[in-house]
């Protein structure tokens, strides 16, 4: 059995100040589905722009780059 690791939930403001967050250039399609990122020292923080004070998650730069490559090639 694999050990279960609990990661504490962090708000976006606990991870980075408001001025550190940047909205995705792909988030301006009018759908309201927007994400913002903040480049931290060792990770990338991601939050929902509709809930800027809500929860956010962190991802490694390598994993974020892989996600972006996948998203650019994905068809919906």
C-alpha positions as a Python dict, from the first residue, in 0.01 Angstrom:
ca = {
    (1, 'X'): (0, 0, 0),
    (2, 'X'): (131, 344, -90),
    (3, 'X'): (149, 595, 192),
    (4, 'X'): (-105, 875, 170),
    (5, 'X'): (41, 1221, 202),
    (6, 'X'): (-182, 1504, 308),
    (7, 'X'): (-92, 1841, 162),
    (8, 'X'): (-228, 2142, 346),
    (9, 'X'): (-465, 2354, 140),
    (10, 'X'): (-328, 2700, 76),
    (11, 'X'): (-507, 3009, -42),
    (12, 'X'): (-368, 3195, -338),
    (13, 'X'): (-285, 3491, -113),
    (14, 'X'): (-87, 3265, 119),
    (15, 'X'): (127, 3157, -177),
    (16, 'X'): (191, 3491, -347),
    (17, 'X'): (91, 3858, -326),
    (18, 'X'): (-177, 3982, -568),
    (19, 'X'): (74, 4159, -794),
    (20, 'X'): (257, 3827, -858),
    (21, 'X'): (-41, 3667, -1036),
    (22, 'X'): (-68, 3675, -1416),
    (23, 'X'): (-376, 3576, -1617),
    (24, 'X'): (-328, 3328, -1899),
    (25, 'X'): (-329, 3485, -2244),
    (26, 'X'): (-572, 3209, -2346),
    (27, 'X'): (-820, 3314, -2077),
    (28, 'X'): (-973, 3600, -2275),
    (29, 'X'): (-1223, 3399, -2479),
    (30, 'X'): (-1523, 3530, -2286),
    (31, 'X'): (-1612, 3191, -2136),
    (32, 'X'): (-1516, 3288, -1783),
    (33, 'X'): (-1284, 2987, -1757),
    (34, 'X'): (-970, 3171, -1651),
    (35, 'X'): (-658, 3064, -1471),
    (36, 'X'): (-379, 3272, -1329),
    (37, 'X'): (-25, 3173, -1241),
    (38, 'X'): (242, 3306, -1008),
    (39, 'X'): (602, 3206, -1060),
    (40, 'X'): (743, 3122, -719),
    (41, 'X'): (1100, 3030, -625),
    (42, 'X'): (1074, 2656, -696),
    (43, 'X'): (717, 2607, -821),
    (44, 'X'): (437, 2758, -1027),
    (45, 'X'): (121, 2845, -835),
    (46, 'X'): (-214, 2816, -1018),
    (47, 'X'): (-550, 2967, -916),
    (48, 'X'): (-897, 3027, -1058),
    (49, 'X'): (-926, 3394, -1153),
    (50, 'X'): (-1294, 3396, -1054),
    (51, 'X'): (-1190, 3314, -696),
    (52, 'X'): (-862, 3501, -645),
    (53, 'X'): (-870, 3457, -267),
    (54, 'X'): (-963, 3090, -298),
    (55, 'X'): (-748, 2780, -298),
    (56, 'X'): (-449, 2743, -528),
    (57, 'X'): (-210, 2462, -605),
    (58, 'X'): (160, 2441, -680),
    (59, 'X'): (323, 2247, -961),
    (60, 'X'): (685, 2203, -1064),
    (61, 'X'): (806, 2405, -1363),
    (62, 'X'): (874, 2078, -1549),
    (63, 'X'): (521, 1949, -1490),
    (64, 'X'): (373, 2288, -1582),
    (65, 'X'): (566, 2290, -1911),
    (66, 'X'): (436, 1939, -1988),
    (67, 'X'): (81, 2054, -1911),
    (68, 'X'): (117, 2355, -2143),
    (69, 'X'): (250, 2137, -2424),
    (70, 'X'): (-45, 1901, -2380),
    (71, 'X'): (-299, 2186, -2365),
    (72, 'X'): (-163, 2349, -2681),
    (73, 'X'): (-210, 2023, -2872),
    (74, 'X'): (-544, 1920, -2719),
    (75, 'X'): (-866, 1935, -2916),
    (76, 'X'): (-1193, 1993, -2744),
}
